[in-house]
Amino acid sequence: MANNIIKPKSSLTRRSTLLGMGAAAGAGLVSSAAPGFVRYAQAQTSEPIKLGLELHRTGIGASYGRWYERVANAAVKIINDEGGINGRPVELIVEDDGTDPKRAAEVVEKFATQHKVDLVFGTLFSHVVVGAAPRAGELKMPYLVVSEGTHVSSGSLNRYCFQPGICDVRSQVISMAPWITQNLGKKVTMIFPDYAFGYDHRDNLSSAIKAQGGEMLELIAVPPTETSFTRYLPRIPSDTDVLYHVMVGPAVLTFVTELGQFYGSQRPEIFGFIDSIEAVDLATPQLSFLEGTYFWEGMPRYAQKDQTQWDKIYREAVGVDENGASAADPKDISTYAHMFGVWETLFTIKQAMEMAGYAGPDDKAKFIEALESIEKFDEGRDHPQGDKVFNGKNHQCYGHQNISKVEDSRLNVVHRTSIEDGMYDVTADYTKMSL
Protein backbone atom coordinates (compact mmCIF):
# COMPACT_ATOMS: atom_id res chain seq x y z
CA MET A 1 0.00 0.00 0.00
CA ALA A 2 1.51 3.31 -1.07
CA ASN A 3 2.42 5.80 1.58
CA ASN A 4 4.35 8.99 1.79
CA ILE A 5 5.98 10.38 4.90
CA ILE A 6 6.63 14.11 4.80
CA LYS A 7 9.09 15.21 7.42
CA PRO A 8 9.15 18.81 8.66
CA LYS A 9 11.69 21.25 7.33
CA SER A 10 13.53 23.48 9.73
CA SER A 11 14.18 26.44 7.43
CA LEU A 12 12.02 29.55 7.29
CA THR A 13 11.05 31.27 4.07
CA ARG A 14 10.14 34.90 3.59
CA ARG A 15 6.69 33.87 2.44
CA SER A 16 5.96 31.68 5.46
CA THR A 17 7.19 34.41 7.78
CA LEU A 18 4.84 36.91 6.17
CA LEU A 19 1.96 34.44 6.52
CA GLY A 20 2.69 34.14 10.23
CA MET A 21 2.93 37.89 10.63
CA GLY A 22 -0.38 38.30 8.83
CA ALA A 23 -2.02 35.90 11.25
CA ALA A 24 -0.64 37.74 14.24
CA ALA A 25 -1.78 41.09 12.92
CA GLY A 26 -5.25 39.76 12.13
CA ALA A 27 -5.57 38.34 15.63
CA GLY A 28 -4.53 41.61 17.21
CA LEU A 29 -1.35 40.12 18.66
CA VAL A 30 1.64 42.28 19.55
CA SER A 31 5.05 40.73 20.11
CA SER A 32 8.70 41.49 19.51
CA ALA A 33 8.99 38.72 16.91
CA ALA A 34 6.71 37.08 14.39
CA PRO A 35 5.26 33.64 15.28
CA GLY A 36 7.43 32.10 12.59
CA PHE A 37 10.48 32.59 14.79
CA VAL A 38 9.20 30.32 17.58
CA ARG A 39 11.15 27.08 17.37
CA TYR A 40 10.94 23.73 19.12
CA ALA A 41 13.19 24.41 22.13
CA GLN A 42 10.35 24.58 24.66
CA ALA A 43 9.13 21.05 23.93
CA GLN A 44 9.99 18.25 26.36
CA THR A 45 10.75 16.05 23.36
CA SER A 46 11.80 16.79 19.80
CA GLU A 47 9.88 13.75 18.53
CA PRO A 48 7.37 14.86 15.90
CA ILE A 49 3.63 14.72 16.27
CA LYS A 50 2.54 12.28 13.59
CA LEU A 51 -0.64 13.10 11.71
CA GLY A 52 -2.05 10.45 9.37
CA LEU A 53 -3.67 11.83 6.22
CA GLU A 54 -6.09 9.24 4.84
CA LEU A 55 -6.18 10.28 1.21
CA HIS A 56 -8.26 9.48 -1.85
CA ARG A 57 -5.21 9.37 -4.11
CA THR A 58 -6.89 6.88 -6.43
CA GLY A 59 -10.48 5.87 -7.16
CA ILE A 60 -13.44 8.17 -7.77
CA GLY A 61 -12.21 10.69 -5.21
CA ALA A 62 -8.76 11.21 -6.75
CA SER A 63 -9.37 14.77 -7.99
CA TYR A 64 -10.24 15.80 -4.44
CA GLY A 65 -7.42 13.78 -2.90
CA ARG A 66 -4.76 15.52 -4.95
CA TRP A 67 -5.85 18.92 -3.72
CA TYR A 68 -6.51 17.77 -0.17
CA GLU A 69 -2.89 16.63 -0.03
CA ARG A 70 -1.65 19.92 -1.44
CA VAL A 71 -3.61 21.91 1.14
CA ALA A 72 -2.44 19.66 3.99
CA ASN A 73 1.20 20.16 2.99
CA ALA A 74 0.75 23.94 2.90
CA ALA A 75 -0.92 24.08 6.31
CA VAL A 76 1.63 21.77 7.94
CA LYS A 77 4.46 23.88 6.54
CA ILE A 78 3.02 27.00 8.19
CA ILE A 79 2.46 25.17 11.48
CA ASN A 80 6.07 23.94 11.50
CA ASP A 81 7.47 27.31 10.44
CA GLU A 82 5.66 28.79 13.44
CA GLY A 83 7.07 26.31 15.94
CA GLY A 84 4.93 23.22 15.44
CA ILE A 85 2.43 22.04 18.05
CA ASN A 86 3.41 22.42 21.69
CA GLY A 87 6.95 23.04 20.49
CA ARG A 88 7.09 19.80 18.49
CA PRO A 89 7.30 19.54 14.70
CA VAL A 90 4.45 17.95 12.77
CA GLU A 91 5.12 14.99 10.51
CA LEU A 92 2.52 14.25 7.85
CA ILE A 93 2.13 10.58 6.91
CA VAL A 94 -0.02 9.86 3.84
CA GLU A 95 -1.82 6.63 2.94
CA ASP A 96 -4.06 6.07 -0.09
CA ASP A 97 -7.41 4.43 0.69
CA GLY A 98 -8.40 4.16 -2.98
CA THR A 99 -11.76 5.82 -2.12
CA ASP A 100 -12.72 2.33 -0.96
CA PRO A 101 -14.47 1.59 2.38
CA LYS A 102 -12.76 -1.75 3.02
CA ARG A 103 -9.34 -0.41 2.19
CA ALA A 104 -10.02 2.65 4.33
CA ALA A 105 -10.47 0.50 7.43
CA GLU A 106 -7.17 -1.20 6.62
CA VAL A 107 -5.50 2.20 6.27
CA VAL A 108 -6.71 3.24 9.72
CA GLU A 109 -5.31 -0.01 11.11
CA LYS A 110 -1.96 0.67 9.40
CA PHE A 111 -1.82 4.19 10.76
CA ALA A 112 -2.39 2.88 14.29
CA THR A 113 -0.21 -0.22 14.33
CA GLN A 114 2.58 0.51 11.86
CA HIS A 115 2.97 4.28 11.69
CA LYS A 116 1.71 4.84 15.25
CA VAL A 117 0.22 8.22 14.38
CA ASP A 118 -1.37 10.52 16.93
CA LEU A 119 -4.56 10.88 14.89
CA VAL A 120 -6.04 10.42 11.40
CA PHE A 121 -7.75 13.11 9.31
CA GLY A 122 -8.87 14.08 5.83
CA THR A 123 -11.40 11.47 4.64
CA LEU A 124 -13.96 12.84 2.18
CA PHE A 125 -16.31 10.32 0.54
CA SER A 126 -19.15 9.33 2.86
CA HIS A 127 -19.14 5.60 2.20
CA VAL A 128 -15.42 5.57 3.00
CA VAL A 129 -15.96 7.41 6.27
CA VAL A 130 -18.73 5.03 7.28
CA GLY A 131 -16.50 2.07 6.40
CA ALA A 132 -13.48 3.26 8.38
CA ALA A 133 -14.96 5.09 11.38
CA PRO A 134 -15.90 1.96 13.38
CA ARG A 135 -12.31 0.71 13.21
CA ALA A 136 -11.03 4.10 14.34
CA GLY A 137 -13.31 3.85 17.36
CA GLU A 138 -12.13 0.33 18.17
CA LEU A 139 -8.51 1.47 17.99
CA LYS A 140 -9.31 4.62 20.04
CA MET A 141 -7.86 6.66 17.20
CA PRO A 142 -9.09 10.27 16.81
CA TYR A 143 -10.60 10.43 13.31
CA LEU A 144 -11.29 13.90 11.89
CA VAL A 145 -13.08 13.85 8.56
CA VAL A 146 -13.54 16.53 5.88
CA SER A 147 -16.62 15.03 4.33
CA GLU A 148 -19.89 17.04 4.68
CA GLY A 149 -21.93 13.89 5.25
CA THR A 150 -24.33 13.72 8.19
CA HIS A 151 -22.73 10.51 9.47
CA VAL A 152 -20.82 12.41 12.19
CA SER A 153 -23.49 14.95 13.14
CA SER A 154 -26.26 12.34 13.31
CA GLY A 155 -24.51 10.49 16.12
CA SER A 156 -24.23 7.26 14.13
CA LEU A 157 -20.44 6.92 14.57
CA ASN A 158 -18.43 7.11 17.79
CA ARG A 159 -16.74 9.56 20.13
CA TYR A 160 -13.46 9.45 18.26
CA CYS A 161 -15.00 10.89 15.06
CA PHE A 162 -15.23 14.64 14.39
CA GLN A 163 -16.05 17.01 11.53
CA PRO A 164 -14.80 20.42 12.74
CA GLY A 165 -13.62 21.98 9.47
CA ILE A 166 -16.61 21.77 7.12
CA CYS A 167 -20.39 21.87 7.52
CA ASP A 168 -22.65 18.87 7.03
CA VAL A 169 -25.18 18.43 4.21
CA ARG A 170 -28.15 18.89 6.51
CA SER A 171 -26.94 22.32 7.58
CA GLN A 172 -26.04 23.29 4.02
CA VAL A 173 -29.39 22.23 2.59
CA ILE A 174 -31.72 23.72 5.18
CA SER A 175 -29.90 27.05 5.00
CA MET A 176 -30.39 27.28 1.22
CA ALA A 177 -33.87 25.77 0.76
CA PRO A 178 -35.67 29.07 1.55
CA TRP A 179 -33.66 30.90 -1.11
CA ILE A 180 -34.29 28.15 -3.68
CA THR A 181 -38.06 28.10 -3.17
CA GLN A 182 -38.38 31.89 -3.00
CA ASN A 183 -36.24 32.62 -6.06
CA LEU A 184 -36.30 29.58 -8.35
CA GLY A 185 -39.49 27.61 -7.74
CA LYS A 186 -41.22 25.10 -5.50
CA LYS A 187 -41.55 22.01 -7.70
CA VAL A 188 -38.17 20.31 -7.39
CA THR A 189 -36.61 17.24 -8.99
CA MET A 190 -33.32 15.88 -7.63
CA ILE A 191 -30.55 13.88 -9.31
CA PHE A 192 -28.10 12.48 -6.76
CA PRO A 193 -25.41 9.79 -6.34
CA ASP A 194 -26.66 6.44 -5.10
CA TYR A 195 -24.70 6.17 -1.85
CA ALA A 196 -24.56 7.77 1.62
CA PHE A 197 -23.67 11.32 0.52
CA GLY A 198 -26.49 11.33 -2.02
CA TYR A 199 -28.95 10.00 0.55
CA ASP A 200 -28.07 12.91 2.83
CA HIS A 201 -29.20 15.27 0.05
CA ARG A 202 -32.27 13.17 -0.76
CA ASP A 203 -33.51 13.07 2.81
CA ASN A 204 -32.58 16.54 4.00
CA LEU A 205 -33.54 18.51 0.88
CA SER A 206 -36.87 16.71 0.61
CA SER A 207 -37.87 17.72 4.13
CA ALA A 208 -36.43 21.23 3.75
CA ILE A 209 -38.34 21.91 0.51
CA LYS A 210 -41.55 20.59 2.08
CA ALA A 211 -41.00 22.88 5.09
CA GLN A 212 -40.92 25.83 2.66
CA GLY A 213 -44.22 24.82 1.10
CA GLY A 214 -42.57 23.15 -1.88
CA GLU A 215 -42.86 19.69 -3.44
CA MET A 216 -40.29 17.08 -4.42
CA LEU A 217 -41.53 15.71 -7.74
CA GLU A 218 -38.93 13.03 -8.43
CA LEU A 219 -35.82 11.56 -6.82
CA ILE A 220 -33.36 10.10 -9.33
CA ALA A 221 -30.49 8.05 -7.87
CA VAL A 222 -27.43 7.42 -10.08
CA PRO A 223 -24.51 5.06 -9.26
CA PRO A 224 -21.41 7.18 -8.53
CA THR A 225 -19.40 5.08 -11.00
CA GLU A 226 -21.85 5.74 -13.88
CA THR A 227 -20.22 6.95 -17.12
CA SER A 228 -23.33 8.04 -19.04
CA PHE A 229 -26.52 9.61 -17.77
CA THR A 230 -28.82 9.78 -20.80
CA ARG A 231 -31.09 6.99 -19.56
CA TYR A 232 -31.79 8.85 -16.30
CA LEU A 233 -32.64 12.30 -17.67
CA PRO A 234 -36.01 11.40 -19.28
CA ARG A 235 -37.29 10.68 -15.78
CA ILE A 236 -37.27 14.43 -14.99
CA PRO A 237 -40.95 15.53 -14.87
CA SER A 238 -41.91 18.15 -17.44
CA ASP A 239 -43.45 20.43 -14.81
CA THR A 240 -40.22 20.68 -12.81
CA ASP A 241 -39.48 24.25 -11.68
CA VAL A 242 -36.04 23.49 -10.29
CA LEU A 243 -33.65 20.68 -11.16
CA TYR A 244 -31.35 20.09 -8.19
CA HIS A 245 -28.25 18.10 -9.07
CA VAL A 246 -25.29 16.82 -7.10
CA MET A 247 -22.92 14.41 -8.80
CA VAL A 248 -19.45 13.12 -7.94
CA GLY A 249 -16.65 11.14 -9.51
CA PRO A 250 -14.65 11.21 -12.75
CA ALA A 251 -17.72 11.51 -15.00
CA VAL A 252 -19.00 14.85 -13.68
CA LEU A 253 -18.12 16.65 -16.92
CA THR A 254 -20.05 14.01 -18.88
CA PHE A 255 -23.03 14.44 -16.57
CA VAL A 256 -23.24 18.19 -16.98
CA THR A 257 -22.58 17.97 -20.74
CA GLU A 258 -25.35 15.41 -21.28
CA LEU A 259 -27.70 17.46 -19.13
CA GLY A 260 -27.14 20.39 -21.48
CA GLN A 261 -27.68 18.24 -24.55
CA PHE A 262 -30.91 16.88 -23.07
CA TYR A 263 -32.43 20.29 -22.42
CA GLY A 264 -30.98 22.46 -25.17
CA SER A 265 -32.26 26.03 -24.80
CA GLN A 266 -35.42 24.96 -22.94
CA ARG A 267 -34.71 24.12 -19.32
CA PRO A 268 -36.07 24.66 -15.83
CA GLU A 269 -34.11 26.62 -13.27
CA ILE A 270 -31.07 24.60 -12.27
CA PHE A 271 -29.44 24.53 -8.86
CA GLY A 272 -26.41 22.33 -8.39
CA PHE A 273 -23.95 21.45 -5.72
CA ILE A 274 -20.46 22.42 -6.86
CA ASP A 275 -19.50 18.75 -6.53
CA SER A 276 -20.95 18.34 -10.03
CA ILE A 277 -18.24 20.59 -11.49
CA GLU A 278 -15.42 20.50 -8.90
CA ALA A 279 -12.02 20.44 -10.64
CA VAL A 280 -13.81 21.22 -13.96
CA ASP A 281 -13.07 24.38 -15.97
CA LEU A 282 -16.28 26.38 -16.37
CA ALA A 283 -14.92 27.78 -19.63
CA THR A 284 -15.15 24.31 -21.21
CA PRO A 285 -17.25 24.89 -24.37
CA GLN A 286 -19.82 22.17 -23.68
CA LEU A 287 -20.67 23.82 -20.33
CA SER A 288 -21.96 27.04 -21.89
CA PHE A 289 -25.54 25.99 -21.10
CA LEU A 290 -24.72 26.45 -17.39
CA GLU A 291 -24.85 30.24 -17.88
CA GLY A 292 -27.49 31.58 -15.52
CA THR A 293 -27.65 28.47 -13.34
CA TYR A 294 -26.79 28.35 -9.66
CA PHE A 295 -24.44 26.39 -7.42
CA TRP A 296 -23.74 25.87 -3.76
CA GLU A 297 -20.14 26.62 -2.81
CA GLY A 298 -18.55 26.08 0.57
CA MET A 299 -15.80 28.56 -0.29
CA PRO A 300 -16.09 30.55 -3.55
CA ARG A 301 -13.81 29.22 -6.28
CA TYR A 302 -13.41 32.65 -7.88
CA ALA A 303 -12.05 35.55 -5.83
CA GLN A 304 -14.99 37.87 -5.21
CA LYS A 305 -15.11 41.67 -5.28
CA ASP A 306 -15.24 41.68 -1.48
CA GLN A 307 -12.45 39.09 -1.14
CA THR A 308 -11.10 38.95 2.41
CA GLN A 309 -7.45 39.22 3.33
CA TRP A 310 -7.73 35.67 4.71
CA ASP A 311 -8.81 34.28 1.36
CA LYS A 312 -5.85 36.05 -0.24
CA ILE A 313 -3.43 34.54 2.28
CA TYR A 314 -4.95 31.09 1.90
CA ARG A 315 -4.87 31.18 -1.92
CA GLU A 316 -1.21 32.18 -1.90
CA ALA A 317 -0.28 29.47 0.58
CA VAL A 318 -1.94 26.65 -1.39
CA GLY A 319 -0.88 28.02 -4.78
CA VAL A 320 -4.28 28.89 -6.25
CA ASP A 321 -5.00 31.91 -8.45
CA GLU A 322 -8.04 34.23 -8.42
CA ASN A 323 -9.90 31.85 -10.76
CA GLY A 324 -9.49 28.84 -8.50
CA ALA A 325 -6.85 27.20 -10.67
CA SER A 326 -3.29 26.22 -9.85
CA ALA A 327 -1.04 29.27 -9.96
CA ALA A 328 1.40 27.11 -11.93
CA ASP A 329 -1.16 25.78 -14.43
CA PRO A 330 -4.41 27.62 -15.26
CA LYS A 331 -5.90 24.38 -16.64
CA ASP A 332 -5.47 22.61 -13.29
CA ILE A 333 -8.72 23.51 -11.49
CA SER A 334 -8.82 23.06 -7.73
CA THR A 335 -11.54 21.58 -5.54
CA TYR A 336 -11.75 24.97 -3.85
CA ALA A 337 -15.27 24.64 -2.45
CA HIS A 338 -14.23 21.72 -0.23
CA MET A 339 -10.48 21.67 0.34
CA PHE A 340 -10.49 24.58 2.80
CA GLY A 341 -11.84 22.01 5.26
CA VAL A 342 -8.45 20.30 5.35
CA TRP A 343 -6.73 23.58 6.18
CA GLU A 344 -9.21 24.48 8.90
CA THR A 345 -9.15 20.96 10.36
CA LEU A 346 -5.36 21.05 10.73
CA PHE A 347 -5.42 24.37 12.55
CA THR A 348 -8.22 23.03 14.74
CA ILE A 349 -6.04 20.03 15.60
CA LYS A 350 -3.28 22.41 16.59
CA GLN A 351 -5.67 24.47 18.73
CA ALA A 352 -7.12 21.46 20.56
CA MET A 353 -3.71 19.83 21.13
CA GLU A 354 -2.37 23.03 22.63
CA MET A 355 -5.46 23.40 24.83
CA ALA A 356 -4.92 19.83 26.04
CA GLY A 357 -1.17 20.19 26.53
CA TYR A 358 -0.89 17.18 24.25
CA ALA A 359 2.41 15.33 24.78
CA GLY A 360 1.76 11.97 23.13
CA PRO A 361 -0.68 9.09 22.53
CA ASP A 362 -1.49 8.83 26.23
CA ASP A 363 -3.16 12.24 25.92
CA LYS A 364 -5.66 11.30 23.21
CA ALA A 365 -8.54 11.49 25.68
CA LYS A 366 -7.42 14.97 26.74
CA PHE A 367 -7.30 15.99 23.08
CA ILE A 368 -10.84 14.76 22.47
CA GLU A 369 -12.19 16.52 25.56
CA ALA A 370 -10.41 19.73 24.60
CA LEU A 371 -11.86 19.61 21.09
CA GLU A 372 -15.33 18.97 22.50
CA SER A 373 -15.00 22.06 24.66
CA ILE A 374 -14.48 24.43 21.71
CA GLU A 375 -17.57 26.52 20.97
CA LYS A 376 -16.59 28.67 18.00
CA PHE A 377 -13.94 29.45 15.42
CA ASP A 378 -13.26 33.05 14.43
CA GLU A 379 -12.72 33.98 10.80
CA GLY A 380 -9.02 34.54 10.17
CA ARG A 381 -5.89 33.02 8.69
CA ASP A 382 -6.64 29.66 10.33
CA HIS A 383 -10.32 29.74 9.30
CA PRO A 384 -10.43 31.65 5.99
CA GLN A 385 -13.84 30.31 4.90
CA GLY A 386 -15.53 32.25 7.71
CA ASP A 387 -16.48 32.12 11.36
CA LYS A 388 -18.16 28.97 12.65
CA VAL A 389 -19.97 27.55 15.65
CA PHE A 390 -18.83 24.16 16.92
CA ASN A 391 -21.08 21.76 18.82
CA GLY A 392 -19.05 19.52 21.11
CA LYS A 393 -21.94 17.09 21.54
CA ASN A 394 -22.38 16.01 17.93
CA HIS A 395 -18.80 16.91 16.90
CA GLN A 396 -19.97 19.12 14.01
CA CYS A 397 -19.27 22.72 12.97
CA TYR A 398 -21.83 25.13 11.51
CA GLY A 399 -20.96 28.03 9.25
CA HIS A 400 -21.89 30.11 6.22
CA GLN A 401 -22.90 28.77 2.78
CA ASN A 402 -22.59 30.52 -0.57
CA ILE A 403 -25.04 30.49 -3.47
CA SER A 404 -23.27 31.46 -6.69
CA LYS A 405 -24.53 32.17 -10.20
CA VAL A 406 -22.69 31.24 -13.39
CA GLU A 407 -22.02 34.48 -15.26
CA ASP A 408 -19.55 34.75 -18.15
CA SER A 409 -18.09 31.34 -17.27
CA ARG A 410 -17.33 32.21 -13.68
CA LEU A 411 -19.16 31.88 -10.37
CA ASN A 412 -20.33 35.04 -8.63
CA VAL A 413 -21.80 34.85 -5.13
CA VAL A 414 -25.37 36.14 -5.05
CA HIS A 415 -26.31 35.05 -1.53
CA ARG A 416 -24.41 34.09 1.63
CA THR A 417 -26.34 32.40 4.41
CA SER A 418 -25.98 33.15 8.08
CA ILE A 419 -24.78 30.56 10.56
CA GLU A 420 -28.24 30.59 12.13
CA ASP A 421 -29.83 29.62 8.79
CA GLY A 422 -28.13 26.24 9.01
CA MET A 423 -28.71 25.43 12.66
CA TYR A 424 -30.96 22.54 13.66
CA ASP A 425 -31.91 20.69 16.84
CA VAL A 426 -29.04 18.44 17.87
CA THR A 427 -30.04 15.15 19.44
CA ALA A 428 -26.70 13.31 19.28
CA ASP A 429 -24.33 13.49 22.24
CA TYR A 430 -21.02 11.71 21.80
CA THR A 431 -19.79 13.04 25.15
CA LYS A 432 -21.96 10.42 26.85
CA MET A 433 -19.82 7.68 25.28
CA SER A 434 -16.81 6.44 27.20
CA LEU A 435 -13.25 7.05 26.01
N, C-alpha and C positions, 0 to 999 in steps of 0.2 A: 504494500500500500504506500503510495507516494506521500512523502512528507517533506516539509521544508522548515528548518529551524533558523530563525533570523535573530542573530545576537546583537545586542545594543552596541552602538558606536559611541566612543567617548568624546569625539570632537564636536565642537560647536560651529555652526555656520552663521553667517550674517543674517540669513533669512530666518532661521529658527530663533535667533535672538530677538529679532524684530517681532516675530509672532508672540513670543513670551512677553515682550514689553507691551504689545498691544493688549494682551489679556490683562496685564496688571493695570494698565491705564483704564480699561473698560470696567474693571472691578473697583476702581477708586482706590487702588493700593499705592502707597508711597513707601519706597525703600531706597537704600543707597545703591542697590544693584538690581539688575533685571533678574527675574526668576531663572532664566537660562544659566545663570552662573552658580546656582545651587548644585553641588555635586553630591556624591554618595558617602561622604565622610561620616555623617551622623548616624548611619545605619549600623546596627549591631553585627550585621553580616553583609558581605559583599555579594552573596549568592543572589542570582536574579530571581525575580518573581516570574514564574512561567505561566503564560496565558495561552491556552489552546484555542486556536481559531478553526472551528469546524467549517470547512469551506465547500461550496458547490463548484469545484473546479471543473468538473465534467458533468454530463447529464443535462437535463432540461433547464437547470438553473445556472449554467456556466457563464452566461453573460452577466448575471448578477455577481457571481462568485469572483470574477476577475476584478470587478470594481470594488467589491467588499474588501478584497485583499489589499488593493491599492490604498483605500481609505485607512484600513487598519495600520498599514506600514507608516502612513503619514502621521497618524495620531500617536503611535508608539514612539516615533522619532521625537516628536515634540515633548512627550512625557519624559523621555530619557534625557533630552537636552536640558530639561528643567529640573533634573535631579532624581527622576524616577518616582517610585512610590515608597513612601517612608524611607527615603534615602537609598533604596535599592533599585538597580536597573531592571527594566522589563524585557523579558525574552519572549518573542512571539513564535509559537510552534504551530505549523499549519498542517492539517490533514484533510485530504479530499474525501468527501462522503459520497461522491457520485450522484448527488441529489436522490439518494436511495435510502429508504427507511431502515432496512436491515443493515446495510453497510454503516449507516449513521450510528446505530447502537454499538457496532464493533469499533467505530472510531472513538466514541466516548470511553469505551473499555481500554483502548490503547492509550488514550490520553492519561487515564488514571493509573494504569498498571505499568506502562512502559515509559512514558514521558514524565509521569508524576507531576502534572501541571497543578496549579493552584485553582484554576477554574476553566470552564469552556464557554465560548461565546460565538455569536455570529450566524447561527443557523437561520435560514430564510423560509424555505418551502414547508408548508404546514404539515404535510404527511411525513416529512422527514423529522420535524420537531416531535410530532406525536409518536413516531417510531423510536426516537432516541431518549426522550425525556424520562420514561420509566427507569431506564438503566442508569441515568444520571442520578436519580433519586436513590436507587439501590446502592450506588457507589458513594453516596453523600457528596456528590460533585456539584458545586454551584454551576448552573447552566443558564446563561443569559442569551436569549434569542433576539433576533432582529427580523421579525416575521410578519407582524400585523394580525395574524390569526387570533381567534378568540379562545384558543386552547389554554393559554395562560390565564387570562382574565376570568374565564368561566369557572375556574377552580378545579378543572378536570385533570390537572397534572400533580405536582407535588411541591413541597416547600422549597426545594432547591432550584426551581425554575422561575425566571423573571423575564419581563419585557419592559425595561425602563427607558429605552431609547427611541421607541416608535409606537404610535398609537395602534389600537386594535381596530379591526374592521367594523365592529359594532359601533364604536365611537365615531369613526369616520362616516359611516353611512347615516346614522341618525342626525349628525350635524348638518349633512348636506341635503337630506330628503326634503325639508321645507323649501329650500331654494329651487330644487328640481321641480316640485309640484307647482310652485308659484310662478315660475318663469318658463318652464318647458312643457308641462302638461301632466295630467293625472292618470292616463292610461299607459302603463309601463310594461314592456316586455324585456326580459333579461336573458342574455347569453353568458354563460359562466363555465369555468372548468369543473369537470366532474371529479372533484376530490375535496378535501377538508376546507381549503381556502375558498373555493367556489361555494361550498355549502354555507360558509359564514355570510357571504354576500346574499345568497338565496334567502336564508332565514331572516337576516337582519334588515335587508332592504324591503322585503315583503311586508314585514310588520311596520316598518317606518313609513312606507308609502301609504299603507292602510290608515295609520294614525293621522296622516295629513289629508284624509278624505279621498285618497287615490285608490287605484285598482291595479293589481298585477295580472295582466292578461295571459302571459305565457312564461314558463320557465324552461329554458333550453340548455341542457347540460351537455358539454362537449369534452371528450377525453383530452387531457392535457398533452398527449402525444400525437394528437390528430394532425395531419398534414394538409388536409383540404376540408373546407367548411361548406361547400355548395349544397350538400344534402340537408344541412341544418337550417339554412336561411329561409327556405319557403315556409317554415313553421311560424315565422313572425306574422302575427295577425295584421290584417290590412288597416284596422282602425287604431293601431298603435300610435300614441302621441310621442312617446319617448322610448327609444331603444337604448337600454343600459347594457354595456358590454364590459367584461373584464376577462382577458385572455392572457395566458402565460406560455412560456416555452419558445423553442426556436422557430415556430411557424407563425409568430405574431404578425409579421409583415404580410404573409399570405392571407391571414384572417382579415386584416383590415383592407387589403387589396380586393379580395373577393366580396367583401361587404359593399365596397364601392361599385363593383361591377354589377352586383345584384340590384342595387337601387338606382344607379345612374343619377340623373338630375332630380328624381322624385324620391324624397326620403322623409322620414319623420325627424324630429329633433333627436340628436344622438348625444348621449352622455357616457363617457367611458372612464374606466380607471386607467391611469397612465401605464399600468402593467401591460396593456395591449400594444403599447408602442415604446416601452422602455428600450433603450439602446438602439432605437430606430431613428434615422434621420427624417425629420418631418418634411424636408425638401425633396424627398424621393418622389419622382413624378407620379407614380400610381397612388399616392396619398393625397393628391390635390382635392379629392372629394371631401376630405376632413375639414376643409375651410368652413368656419362657422360652427363647428361642433365643439363640445366641451369635454374637459377631462378633470378628474381629481388629480392633484399633485400633493405629495407630502411636503416637498421642498421644491420650489419652482425651478425647472430646468434652465430657463432663460433668465438672466439677470434682469430684474425689473427696474422701473424708473425710480422706485423708492428703495433700491437695494441697500441693505444694512452693511455696516462696516464688518459685521461678523460673517456675512455671506462672502464678502470680498476676501477676508482672511482665510476662510475655509476653502474657497475655490483655489486660491493660490497654493495652499498647502497640499491639496490633493491633485493639483495640476489640471484643472478644468477651466475652460474659457467662458466668456459671457454667454455663449450659446449652449453650454452644457456638454461640449465635446472636449476631448483631450487637448490640452494646450500644445501638444507635440504632433497631433494628427486630427484635423477638423472632421475627418470621416469616422473617427472613433467616438461614438456617442456614449455618454455615461448613463448609469442607472441612477440619475441624480435625485429622483423623487423618493428613493428608498435608502440609498447608501449612507446618508447622513446619520442613520440610526446606528451604524457601526461606530462612527466617530463619537457620538453622544454616549453610547454604551461604554466605550473605553474610558471616557472621562468620568462617567458615573462609577465605574469600577475603582478608579483612582480615589474618588471622593469617599466611597464607602470603606475602602481599605484603610485610608488615613483616619477616618472617624473611628474605626475599630482598632487602630494600632496594630494592624495585621503584620505578623512576623513569620507566618508559615502555615502549613496545612492544619496544624492544631487549632488555628484561629478561624477556621471556616465558619463555625457557628457564630462567632462574633461578627464576621463579615456580613452574614445573612441578616442578623439582627440589626446591624447598622444600616444596611440598605433598606430594610423594612421601616426604619424610623424616619427616612427622608420623606418630606412632604411636598417639596417643590424644587424645580430647577429654573434658575433665572436665565433669560436669554443672554448670550454672550459668546465669547470665543469657544467655550466648551459645549455650548448648546446653541449653535447658529440657526437652527430651524425655528426657534422661538421658545418662549417660556412654557413650562409644563407643570402640571400637578401630578404627583405620584401617590398612589394608594398602596400602602404597605400591606394591606390585607389581601388584595388580589394580585399584587405584584405587577401592576400595570400603570403606565403613564397616560396622561390625557393632555392633548395640546390643540393647536390650531390646524385647520385643513384649508387647502387652497382649491378654488374652482377656477380653471383657466380656459380661455377660448382660443381656438386656433385662428390666427389672423396673420396673413402673409407668411405662412409656413413657420410660424413661431407661436409659442404659448404665452398669452398675456393674462395675468391674474385679474379676474373680474369680481371675485368675492373671496373673502377670508373669514372663516368662522371663528367664533370665540371659543375659549376652552369650555365654557358652560354649555354651549350648543351640543357638545359631545359627551356630556356627563350622563350617567345612568345609575340606577340603584345597584349597588354592589352587594351580592349575597355571599360570595366566596370569601373565605378567611383562612389563608394558609398558615397564619401565625398560630392557629390552634393545633397544627400538626407538630409532632415532635421532631427534633433535630438529631 
